[in-house]
Amino acid sequence: MEAFDYLAPRSLAEVYDAIGNGRRSLLLAGGTDVIVQLREGRRSCDQLIDIKHIEELTRHAFTPDGTLEIGAATPLAELYEDTEVRRRVPALVDAISIIGGIAIQSRASIGGNVCNASPAADSTPALIALGATLLLGSKSGNRELPVEEFVIGPGRNALQPGEILLQVRIPAPAANSGAFYHRFIPRNEMDIAVASAGVSLALDANSERIESARVALGAVAATPLLVPAAAEALQGQAPTTEIFAKAGEAAAAMASPITDMRGSVAQRKHLAKVLTVRALERALQRSREAR
Ligand SMILES: Cc1cc2nc3c(=O)[nH]c(=O)nc-3n(C[C@H](O)[C@H](O)[C@H](O)COP(=O)(O)OP(=O)(O)OC[C@H]3O[C@@H](n4cnc5c(N)ncnc54)[C@H](O)[C@@H]3O)c2cc1C
């Protein structure tokens, strides 16, 4: 590992100054990705900027309108240990409570998981399904981006030079809605998704028709995917097995996976369908439990 300086700024202004000082910078939140990449020589920098000491990046709260605002460097365990987060946003907890093991979850942040831009990251498809947005900040101001527009390739995201992720924002769930995230891994824990699916469903007042839906996939393309065709297949329909199967087929059709040591193209396409259907069933169940 090459030598680098370690900086621990105490304010966002100090972070922006450090990023803009002309040296090659990398941010450090939990370090569970970046330290591994530095050690293996896959990344290098002149300075590592630790953002874990910045108060607004390490807290989370519900706003009066029910939006969950999560500081980018908030550890995963802090989120899923919050009973209000568990009650109001269970699909987020589905995703963040399966990332690595407890030691990883106690350090790793949600912002790091999204910024690392792995096609197989667990929180990203769940956030896409939940309609989350990202607040990005730089010295010259802030902007907001839907999560599905953030990852632009394996290991590549939409951050501009000088910009950092400040917050993940998850809107309050609609009335009569449910969401669910899960993945397929060949082992029970400490593995990376072969394929994953996150969905959310909002039903009408009688739970007879689907008013809106969002379906997202992980690990079946170069980036996590939002699948508009699956949402279109569901919208306005009764939540039946046949309709869920159609949405699953739309998800499989949009998947463009690769074959690697974890799985083949055929297996991943099949999983895209099966995981979507099962996630829809579980989201429907949650929408009924929430009534
Ligand atoms: C044993 C092990 C098991 C794992 N299992 C899983 C798993 O099951 N599922 C999964 O999805 N991941 C898994 N991971 C990957 C990793 O733990 C997650 O991606 C984690 O959430 C990253 O968060 P972090 O805070 O540690 O990020 P860091 O390593 O600190 O940062 C990751 C990247 O994001 C950048 N970054 C961090 N914060 C910001 C910010 N606010 N603004 C801009 N850029 C930023 C960093 O510069 C770096 O490039 C595993 C890792 C290990 C070591």
Ligand as a Chemical Component Dictionary entry (heavy atoms), coordinates in Angstrom:
data_LIG
# 
_chem_comp.id                   LIG 
_chem_comp.type                 NON-POLYMER 
_chem_comp.pdbx_formal_charge   0 
_chem_comp.three_letter_code    LIG 
# 
loop_
_chem_comp_atom.comp_id 
_chem_comp_atom.atom_id 
_chem_comp_atom.alt_atom_id 
_chem_comp_atom.type_symbol 
_chem_comp_atom.charge 
_chem_comp_atom.model_Cartn_x 
_chem_comp_atom.model_Cartn_y 
_chem_comp_atom.model_Cartn_z 
_chem_comp_atom.pdbx_ordinal 
LIG C1  C1  C 0 -16.396 -8.898 4.478  1  
LIG C2  C2  C 0 -17.211 -7.919 3.648  2  
LIG C3  C3  C 0 -18.516 -8.262 3.310  3  
LIG C4  C4  C 0 -19.281 -7.386 2.548  4  
LIG N1  N1  N 0 -20.561 -7.768 2.225  5  
LIG C5  C5  C 0 -21.328 -6.928 1.481  6  
LIG C6  C6  C 0 -22.664 -7.290 1.145  7  
LIG O1  O1  O 0 -23.167 -8.364 1.525  8  
LIG N2  N2  N 0 -23.383 -6.431 0.393  9  
LIG C7  C7  C 0 -22.885 -5.225 -0.028 10 
LIG O2  O2  O 0 -23.604 -4.481 -0.680 11 
LIG N3  N3  N 0 -21.613 -4.860 0.284  12 
LIG C8  C8  C 0 -20.839 -5.671 1.015  13 
LIG N4  N4  N 0 -19.548 -5.294 1.342  14 
LIG C9  C9  C 0 -19.020 -4.015 0.849  15 
LIG C10 C10 C 0 -19.049 -2.857 1.877  16 
LIG O3  O3  O 0 -19.078 -3.266 3.202  17 
LIG C11 C11 C 0 -20.196 -1.883 1.609  18 
LIG O4  O4  O 0 -20.164 -1.415 0.285  19 
LIG C12 C12 C 0 -20.191 -0.691 2.602  20 
LIG O5  O5  O 0 -21.507 -0.264 2.777  21 
LIG C13 C13 C 0 -19.320 0.481  2.205  22 
LIG O6  O6  O 0 -19.471 1.514  3.171  23 
LIG P1  P1  P 0 -18.200 2.178  3.875  24 
LIG O7  O7  O 0 -18.724 3.270  4.750  25 
LIG O8  O8  O 0 -17.343 1.178  4.513  26 
LIG O9  O9  O 0 -17.512 2.795  2.590  27 
LIG P2  P2  P 0 -15.995 3.247  2.372  28 
LIG O10 O10 O 0 -15.150 2.068  2.145  29 
LIG O11 O11 O 0 -15.578 4.226  3.407  30 
LIG O12 O12 O 0 -16.197 4.034  0.985  31 
LIG C14 C14 C 0 -16.594 3.354  -0.184 32 
LIG C15 C15 C 0 -16.408 4.274  -1.399 33 
LIG O13 O13 O 0 -17.330 5.362  -1.352 34 
LIG C16 C16 C 0 -16.642 6.602  -1.255 35 
LIG N5  N5  N 0 -17.432 7.390  -0.324 36 
LIG C17 C17 C 0 -17.796 7.042  0.939  37 
LIG N6  N6  N 0 -18.613 7.966  1.462  38 
LIG C18 C18 C 0 -18.758 8.928  0.526  39 
LIG C19 C19 C 0 -19.495 10.169 0.463  40 
LIG N7  N7  N 0 -20.243 10.593 1.488  41 
LIG N8  N8  N 0 -19.421 10.909 -0.659 42 
LIG C20 C20 C 0 -18.676 10.485 -1.708 43 
LIG N9  N9  N 0 -17.962 9.330  -1.732 44 
LIG C21 C21 C 0 -18.007 8.575  -0.621 45 
LIG C22 C22 C 0 -15.247 6.277  -0.777 46 
LIG O14 O14 O 0 -14.294 7.227  -1.189 47 
LIG C23 C23 C 0 -15.032 4.925  -1.451 48 
LIG O15 O15 O 0 -14.689 5.102  -2.800 49 
LIG C24 C24 C 0 -18.741 -6.150 2.119  50 
LIG C25 C25 C 0 -17.421 -5.807 2.476  51 
LIG C26 C26 C 0 -16.669 -6.667 3.226  52 
LIG C27 C27 C 0 -15.267 -6.265 3.594  53 
# 
loop_
_chem_comp_bond.comp_id 
_chem_comp_bond.atom_id_1 
_chem_comp_bond.atom_id_2 
_chem_comp_bond.value_order 
_chem_comp_bond.pdbx_ordinal 
LIG C1  C2  SING 1  
LIG C2  C3  SING 2  
LIG C2  C26 DOUB 3  
LIG C3  C4  DOUB 4  
LIG C4  N1  SING 5  
LIG C4  C24 SING 6  
LIG N1  C5  DOUB 7  
LIG C5  C6  SING 8  
LIG C5  C8  SING 9  
LIG C6  O1  DOUB 10 
LIG C6  N2  SING 11 
LIG N2  C7  SING 12 
LIG C7  O2  DOUB 13 
LIG C7  N3  SING 14 
LIG N3  C8  DOUB 15 
LIG C8  N4  SING 16 
LIG N4  C9  SING 17 
LIG N4  C24 SING 18 
LIG C9  C10 SING 19 
LIG C10 O3  SING 20 
LIG C10 C11 SING 21 
LIG C11 O4  SING 22 
LIG C11 C12 SING 23 
LIG C12 O5  SING 24 
LIG C12 C13 SING 25 
LIG C13 O6  SING 26 
LIG O6  P1  SING 27 
LIG P1  O7  DOUB 28 
LIG P1  O8  SING 29 
LIG P1  O9  SING 30 
LIG O9  P2  SING 31 
LIG P2  O10 DOUB 32 
LIG P2  O11 SING 33 
LIG P2  O12 SING 34 
LIG O12 C14 SING 35 
LIG C14 C15 SING 36 
LIG C15 O13 SING 37 
LIG C15 C23 SING 38 
LIG O13 C16 SING 39 
LIG C16 N5  SING 40 
LIG C16 C22 SING 41 
LIG N5  C17 SING 42 
LIG N5  C21 SING 43 
LIG C17 N6  DOUB 44 
LIG N6  C18 SING 45 
LIG C18 C19 SING 46 
LIG C18 C21 DOUB 47 
LIG C19 N7  SING 48 
LIG C19 N8  DOUB 49 
LIG N8  C20 SING 50 
LIG C20 N9  DOUB 51 
LIG N9  C21 SING 52 
LIG C22 O14 SING 53 
LIG C22 C23 SING 54 
LIG C23 O15 SING 55 
LIG C24 C25 DOUB 56 
LIG C25 C26 SING 57 
LIG C26 C27 SING 58 
# 
